[in-house]
Amino acid sequence: MTSVSLLGPGDEPIVLGDTAPVAPVRVPTTRRYLMCPPEHFTVEYSINPWMDPTQPIDTGLAVEQWTALKETYERLGHRVDVIEPVPGLPDMVFAANSGTVVDGRVLGARFRAEQRVPEADHFRRWFLANGYGEVVMPERTNEAEGDFTWTGKHLLAGTGFRTDPAAHAEAQEVLGVPVVSLRLVDPRYYHLDVALFVLADDLVAYYPDAFSPGSRRVLARLYPDAVVATAADAACLGLNAVSDGRHVVLPVEAVHLAEAVADRGFEPVFVDISELRKSGGGPKCCTLEIRD
C-alpha cells in the first residue's frame, strides 16, 4: 500500500497509510545574543549544589569552551555581542542572569546572592551604552533569564530558589507581557533555565520532577506535546539549551534529549561545557538573548 504523510495545521503530522509520522520542517530565525568571556572564572563560593570551591578549576579550559560556544552561534548565523568581564566577578560569564529583553524593553536583574549583586549594574551600563534608553532595575529579586523564559506569547517565570514570586508581577508590568508562574522544587535545578527551554513556538522541553505538582499540570496544559526530558538529561544540564527554531545547542552529554529533539525535526548541535558546569551553568546560562 502506498503511504503519504502530510503536515496539518499547527505542523502536526497527518499520516495516511502505514508510514511513520514525518517531523515538521523547522525554520531557524536569526538571533542576537550577549555574552561575557570567563576570563575570571573560578569557583570561590557555593551558591548552588553544583559549586564546590575545593574542586580544581581550569580557567583556560573554560575560556576555550566559551569561545567554542560563541563561534557555534556565529557559525549558525547569529549575532553575538560581548561585554567586558570584571575581575572579582567569576559568575559574570553567566550573562543570562543579568537581564530580560522583550521588544526592546529591558528589565535588569537583582541577585539573591551577595557575591553576584555587582554584576547587575555592569550589564545595566552596557545596555545604556548600546542605545537602550529604557532600562528598568527591579525592586524584587529577579535573576532574569535564569528564571524568565520568553516563549513568544508569554513569559514563563520560575520561583522557588532564586527569583521572588513578586518579581513575576513586576516583570509583567515592566515588559507588558503575560506571565505564567512556575514553582521549582529540586535545588539542583535552582533556575528555570536548567529545567526547561523553548524549542519553538508552542513547544518546550522540560524535566517534570524539577517542578511542583501544580506547575507540572500547568505545563501539561500549555504544552501537551512537550519533549519530556529524563533525569539523565537534566543531570548534565541538558535543558540549559538554546534553540533558534531549528538548531538546538546543548551539552554533548545530553544524548537522549538530542535524539528526542531530532525526532521533532530539530538539529542538535553539541558543545562541551564541562568546566563551566562546575559552577552550575551551561550554554543558556552563558547566553542572554536580546529581542529587539
N, C-alpha and C positions, 0 to 999 in steps of 0.2 A: 504494500500500500504506500502511496506517495504521501509524505507528510510535509506540511507547511507551517512555519512559525512566523507570526506577525507581532508587532508591538501595538498594544492597545492604548487607550487613554491613560495618562499617568505613567507611561513607559512599562506597564505590566505586560509580560509576555502572554500572548494568546497562542496556544498550541493546537493545531489541527492534525490529527493522525497520531503516530506513536513516537515522534521525536521528543527529545528533552527540551525544556524551555530554553529560549535564547535570551541571554542577558541584554539589557538595553544598551544602546550606544552612548557612551559617556563623553561629554564635551568639556575640555578644560577651559577655565577663564583665567586671564592674566591677573595676578595678584601683586600687591605691594606690601613688603614686609620691612620691619625694623628689627635689627639685631645688634648685639653688643659682644665684641670679642672677649673670650675668657682669659685675658692676659693676666688677671689677678686671681684666677680661680683657685680655690682651695676649700677645704672643709675644716673650718676653725671652731665651729659650734654645731649644735644639733637642734634643729627646729622641726624635724620630721623624722619618721622612723628609718629613712634611708641614709641619714647622715651619721657618720661615725668618725669623729675627729682623730681617732687612733689609727685609721686606715690610711696607708700611703696614697698620695695624690700626685699624678704626673700632669703638671700644668701644660707642658709642651704637647702632650698627647691630647689634652682637652682642646687646645688651640687647633691641632690638626683635625680633630673630629668636627669641631665647629666650622672650620674652613670648608671641609668637605660638604657639610650640610648647606652652607651658603652657596657654594658652587653648584650643588644639586638644584637649588631653587633657580639659580640663574640659567642653568642648562635647560630647565623646563620653561624658560621664557619669562620668569617673574623678575620684578624689580626688588632689589634689596638695598635699603638704606642702612647705614651703620652709625651708631652713637659711640662716642669715645668712652672706654671703660675708665673707672675711677679707682685708684689704689685704696685698699681698705674695704672695698665693696665686692667681695668674691662672688656673690649671687647676682650681681648686676647682669651677668650673661643671660639670665632668665627673663628676657625682656617682656615676655607675655604678661608678666605680673604687674606691669607698670603703666598700663593704660588700656582703655577700651574706646575704639573709634568706630562710629557708625554714621554714615552720611556726612562725614567731615566734622562731626561733633566729637569732642574729646572729653572723656571722663577719666581723670587721673586716678592714682592709687593711694591708699592709706594702709600701710602694712601693719600686721599684728605684731610681728617680732621686731624688737627694737633694733636689732642688727641690720635690718633691711630698710628702716624708715628713711634714711637719707636718699635712697635710690629714687624715690618718687619725685623729688624736686629736680634732679638731673634730667629726668625724662620730661617733666613739665617744661623746663627751659629749652629742651630740644624741640618740642612741638611749637613753642612760641617763636623760636628762631627759624623755623621752617614753614612759617606762614599760617599757623593755626592760631587765630586771634581769640578763639573761644575755648579755653581750657579750664574746665571746672574741677577743682580739687575737692574730693568728697569729705563730708563730715563724719561719715561712718566708715568703719574698717571695711576695705574693699580691695581685694588683691587682683582686680582687673580680669584679664582673660584667663587667669588661673581659675577663676570661678564664674566668669561670664563668657558664654558661648553664643555668638550670634548665628542664627540659622537662616537668616534672610527674611524671616517672618516674625520671629520673636526671640527674645534673649533668654536662654536657659541660664539660670542663676543658682550656683551651688552655695551651700552653707553647711555648718556642722563643725568645722575645724578652724577656718580662717576668716572668711567673709561674714560680717554681721548680717543677720537676716534683714535688718532695717535698711541695709545698703541696697537691697533689691528694689525697694520703693524709690530710693534716691536715684538709682540708675534709670528707672522708668521715667522719672520726672526730668532728668537731665538729657537723656538720649531720645526721649519721646517715642519709645518702642514698648510693646507689651512684654512683660516679664513673667516667666514661669519659674517658680521656686522649687528647688530640689534639695533634699537633705542627704548628706553623705554620712555614712556610719562606720566606715572602716578607716582607721588612722593611717594606714598605708596609702590610701587614696584620699589624701587630705585636701586636694583641689579637684574641681570638676574636670579639669583638662587631663587628669590622669585616669579618669573613669569613663569618659565619653568624648567622642569627637564627631563633627558633622562631615559626612561623606559628600552629600549633595542636597539639593532642595528636597525636603521631606524624607530624608534618610540619614540616620545616625548609626554609629556603633557604640555599644556601651557594655559595661560589666555589671550585671544586675546586683550582685552581692555588695557592691560599693554603696548602694542606696537603701534608704528606709523603705518599708513595705508600701507606704503611700506613694512615695516617689516612683517606685517601680510600676505601680498601677498607672501613674500619670504618663510615664514614658511608654508603657504598653498601649495606652490610649492614643497618644500623639503619634507614635511610630510603630504600628503593628508589624511592619515588615523590617524592623531594625536588624542590623547584624549584631548578634549576641556573642560577646567575647567570652572566652574561657578564663579560668583562674590563671593559667599559664600565660595567656595574652596579657592579662593585667599585671602579672608579676614582673614582666620585663619592660613595663611601661609602654606596652604596645599601643595602648589607647591614647598616648601622648603623641598623636599623629597629626599630619597636616594634609588636607585634601584640596586640590584645585578643581574638583568636579570630575576629574579623570585619574590623575596621578595621586597616589597616596604614599606620602613619605613616612616611613615608620621604622622602628628599630629592627635590626637584622634578625634578632631572636624571635620576632613575632610571626612565626611561620604559619600557624593555624589561622591567625587573623588575616594574613596576606592571602591565603587560599580563599577565605570567606569573602573578602572584598573582590578578589579576582572573579569569583563566581557571579558577582553582581555587575561585572563589566568594567571594573576599575583596574588600573595598572599599578601594582605595588612597586615602590621604589625604596630599596633598603639603604639604611645608613647605620653606621656604628656610633653609638652614643654611650658606650660602656663607661667611659671616665666621667662624663657629665652625670650619668645615672647615680654615681656615688653621692650626689647631692640631691637626688630625687627629681632629676629633670631629664627631659628627652627633647625630640625635635620641636614639639609645640611650645614647650617652656622657653625655648630659645627664640621664639618667633612671635612677634606682635604684628598682627595684620592691621594695616591702615586702610580703612574703607572710605575713600573719598566719594 
